[in-house]
């Protein structure tokens, strides 16, 4: 039994040392092979509408498997400030008159007073600023019926301490593609941008599963 527990602990330690690819919310797949061009009778002597590229057209991404460069230019600034004040006060005066013939003579002529005050003052302020710039080549993984391109891609950078992953996906309007076959990220619809990493530096900043388990049941 002690050997079984020892092997179990060893497996847990080894599993904690293995670096895995961080999960992603980018559209899958993140790459696609060009579709094979079927041999069909041409519309003309040497012209085929399905696969033709005009001779004097810029080489822009149009079909599945074509590559496109995304210039990431994301800058977000947000600020929020709120202030609330509330005041409430109450005062009640009660007196017992003196009336001849009533019982409880000792209570007649007494005066009672009660007051209540409640003050509330709350303030809050939040400021957020994000700046992300770079360039990433992506692949067309689907062409929509209206001509828009669904693109997705990933760049992996291996470092001494681990690996960094830059991922991007979104829908590109071909009219926004420049002559250099590039497009700015702010012109991409449904854009998803990720910058993640793995390694011991990133693992040290993540709470372990056992700590998360106890934290979810702790009432304080």
ABEGO torsion letter per residue (X at the ends): XAAAAAAAAAAAAAAAABBBBBBBABBOBABBBBBBBBBBBBABAABBAAABBBAABBBBBABBGBBBBBBBBBBBBBBBBBBBBBBBBBBBBBBBBBBBGBBGAAABGBBBBBBBBBBBBBBBBBBBBBBBBEBBBBBBABBBAAGBBBBBBBBBBBBAAEBBBBBBBEBBBAAABBAAGBBBAAABBGBBBBBBBBEAAAAAABBBAAAAAAAAABAX
